[in-house]
Amino acid sequence: MAVGDESRELNQIYGAEKKSVAYQWHRRMQTRFGNALALWMARHWQRLPERWSQRLGFGVGNAMRVLSPRHVGIVRTNLTLAFGDTRTSEEIEIMTKACYLHLGSCMAEFMRLPNMTDEELCELAELRGKEHIDAALADGKGVILLTGHLGNWEIAGSRIAAEGYPLSVIARAQRDTAITDHVRRTRETLGMRVLHRDVAVRQSMRALRHNELVGILLDQNAGDDGIFVDFFGHLASTAPGAAAFALRTEAAVLPTFDWRRADHTHVVEVSAPVPLIRSGDRNKDLRINTSRYTKIIEQQIRAHPEQWLWLHKRWKARPLDERTTTE
């Protein structure tokens, strides 16, 4: 495919956003109802036994798939962009359904987490690679946990915090303040400190300089503020924060990912530090290191494709030269 053709395809791939008043009203009502329902379930079903929680998760996942065709279209589009050359349309459809079942399970698990003891959490999720955290902390320069929305990322943070490590997580606030507050309180209950965008840079730097852990999710569209690097064969806008922090503090960057086993227990694996590239050209170093981190995330997604958050428009932002090409 020629570069110009690919640019045009990617710019049009998610389709034009509907702007009618009726459509926008419908989306707002749908979002408000979904958020209100999620909060109600979180308050009333958090003590469900594990078996019933999993059934609830599957039901929620299937309901999300049926009730929001727009998001199903985004999932199919993303899976086709990532795997269209190697998977049939039937396989893409199977992956789409599996993605929703996994997402529903994640939501059900998140509801139960605040009521789980550390012992129960350790039984739910096996932690591998703890020695990499200890070795990095021994250097005294802090630790960046490089991760993404793979497996149940909330379990990954909770499991590491359960070991007693001081962990801050950079999080994007939701449009619904009630949802944002609930997620923040849940994470804090589980031993994490939540850093939203207005304080994230300053507080993250402080945490690293105090030789603490900072978790960064690096797999979402960063818009015009990001660096465009390869992700599944297409340029994707990616936040350079992890690379910027590492270059300034020399903190170790440890890839850290969770994935779900067939029996619904989890593995949280912390890998050896990613060597930091320094050339003396800061912009070049930001791009190279961000590209390497993104490739690590891609490799993990390829190993567990049904367990990534495909509902996000990962390739929506386009480089300036592509926008110029398609005008």
N, C-alpha and C positions, 0 to 999 in steps of 0.2 A: 504494500500500500504506500503510495506517495505521501510525503510529509503534509502537503496541502490537503490531500484527501483525508488523512487521519485527523488533522486539525478540524476540518469541517465536521467530520463524524463525531468527534468528542464534544464539540461545541453544541451539537444538536442531540446528543445521545440521550439526555434525560428529558428532552422535550421542553417546549416553551411553558413557562409558568402561567397558569390561568390567573387572570387578574380581575375577573368579574366580581362585583360586590357579593353576589350570592355565593360564589365559590369560596371566597375568602371568609365569609361568615360561616359557611359550613365547616371549613377547616378549623376555625377558632372554636366552634362548638364541639367538634369532634375531639380536639386536643383537651379542652376543658373537662369534658366528660371522662376521657381516658385518664387524665391526671387525678380527677376526683375519685374515680373507681380504684386506681392504684393506691391512693392514700388510704381509702376505706379498707382495702384488703390488707394493707400493711399493718393497720391498727387492729383488725379483728382476726386475722388468720396467721399471725406471727407465731403462734404456739401450736400450729398443726404438726402432727407426727410426720416424720420424714416421708413415709409412703404416701400419705394423703397430700403432702406438699408437692411431691413429684407429679401426682395426678393433676393437681391444680395447675402446676406449671405447664403441663402439656395442653390442658384446656385453654389456658390464657394464650399460649402460643398459637394454637389453632384459631382462636377467636380473632387475634390480631391479624392473622393472614387473611381471614375471610372478610373482616370489617374494613380493612384499609387496602384496597386494590392499588392505590397510588404507591404505597410503600413496597408492595409485592413487586410492582414494576421496577422500582429502584433496585431491589435485591436481584431480580433476574438480569437487569442491565449490568450491574456490577459483576455478577458471576460470569456473564458472557464476556465482558471486557477482560476479566482475569483468566478465564479458562475456555473461552469460546473456541480456541484452536485445537483443544485436546478433549473436550467433552461434548457429547451430543446434547440436543435440546431436552431430551428425556432425562439425561443425567443432571442437567442444570435444574430441571423442575424438581427432581428428587432432593438436590442440595438445597433448593429454596425452602421446601417443606421442612427439611432437617434443621435448617437455620432457625426457623420460627419455633420449633420444638425446643431447641437449645436455649433460645432467648427466653421463652416462657419459664424454663427450668431455672435460668439465672435469676429471674425476677422472684420466683418462689423461694429460692435459696437466700436471696438478699433479705426477704422478709423475716426469715428465721435466724439470721446471723446474730442480731442483738441479744437473743435469748440463749445462745449457745455458750457453754463454758469453754475455756481454753482447751480443756481435755477433749471435749466433743469436736472442736474445730480441728485439733490435731488428728483425730480419728478420721474426720471427713477429708482432710487434705494432707498428703505426704509432702514434706518439704525436702527438696534435694538441693545441694550446692551451698548449704549454709556456710561452709568453709570459705567460700569466695567472699561473702560479706565480712566475715571475721578478718580475713587477710587484708581486705581493702581498708577496713576501719583501723587496722594496726598501722597503716601508713599515715593516718591522721588527717587526710584531706577530704573526707566525706565520701559518700556513695550515691551515685545516680542509678536508680533502678529503671532501666529502659524497658517499657512494656507497651501493650496495646490492648484493644478491646477484644481479646482472645480468651477462650474458655470463660471462666468467671473471674474477671479481673478484680472484683471486690473480694473474692476469697483469697486471691494472691496477696493483696495488701493486708487483709485481716490475719492471714496465717503468719506472715512475717512479723507483724506487730505483736502477735501472741508470743513470739520468742523474746519480747522485751526490747526490741530495737526501737529507737526513736525515729519514727517515720512520718514525714510530711508528704502529702500528695497534692499535686497541682490539678485543679479541677475547673471545668468550665461551668459557670452558673447556668441553670436552666431558666427559660423564660417565665416559668411558673415559680414564684418565690416559695410557695408551700412545698413543692417538690424539692427545690434546692435546699430548703431548711431541713426537710426530712432526711435527705441523703447525707447532708453534713452531720446531723446529729447521730445518724447511724454509724458513720465512719468514725466519729469521735468516740462513741460508745465502744467501738472495737479497737481503740487505741491509736488511731491515726489523727494527725492534724491536717485540716483541709485549708489549702491556700487557693483563693480565687484570684482572678486575673489582676485586680487592682493592687494586690500586695504580693503576688506570686514571685516576681523577680527578686525583690528585696528580701523577702522572708526565706526564699530558697537559698540565696547566697549566704544568708546568716546561718541557716541550718547546715550547709556544707562546711562553712568555716568553723562550726562547732562540732565537726566530725559526725554529722548525723546522716540519715538516709532521706533522699528525696525521690519520690516516684513520679515519672513523667510518661503519660500516654502520648505516643508520637505517631498515631496512625489516622488522624482526621484531617480533613481539608482545612488549610490555614489561610485560604483566600489570598488577597494581595500582599499580606504580611509574610507569607511563607517563601521558602526556597523550593524551586521546582526540581525534583529528582525522580529517577525512574522507580516506578512501582507497578509490578506486573506488566512491564513493557510499555507503559504510558507515563508521561510526565504528570506528577501529582504535587500540588502545593503542600509543603511540609514545614512545620514550625522548627526553627533552628535552635530552640531553647536548650535542648540537651547538649548540643555541641558547644553552644556559647558558654554554658555553665562549666563544662569540662575544660574548655580552653582557658577560662579565667581562674579556675580553682584547682585544676589538675585532679579533680575528683574521679574516682574509678567509675566507669560506665559498665554496669552489669546487666546483661539481658535477662529479664525475669518474666516468665510466662506461666500461666495456668492452663491446664486442659482437663477435660472431663473424661473419666474412664467409662466403660460400658455399664458398670454397676453404680454410676453416679457418685463415686468418690472422685477425688481430684488429685492431681500432681501439680505442685508448684516448684518449678525448676529455675534455679539461679545459676547462670553460666559464668565462665571466666571473664574478666574484664576485656573490653574491646580496646585494642591499642589505639591511642590518640594520634592522629596525623597532624603534624605541625610543619608548615612550610615557610612561615613568616608572613604569608599573605592571608590576612584574617578572613576575607570574603571567600577565598579559595578553600581555606580550612573548614569554614562553616559548611560549605557545599559538600566537600568530600566526606566529612564525618557524618553529616546528616544523611547523605546517600548511603553510607555503609550501615548506619543504624536502620534505615528504612529497608534495606535489603535483608537484614536479619529478621525484621518483623515479617517481611514477605515469606521468607523461608519457613517461619513458624506457622503462618497461615496456610501455606501449601500442605503442611503436615496434618493440619486439622481444619480443612476449609469450611466445614459446616459450623464451626465454633467461633467464627469471626462476626463482627457486627456489620453485616452487609447493607443495612438499611440507610447508611450514611452516604451522601453524594460525594464520594472520595475524590472523584476526578472533575468536579464541577468547575473549579477555578482553572483558568488557562493562562499560559505565558503571554506576555504582551505581543510577541511576534506572531503567535498563532491568532490572536484576536485581530491583528492587522491583516494577516493573510486572508481571513474570512470576511472582512468587511467589503 
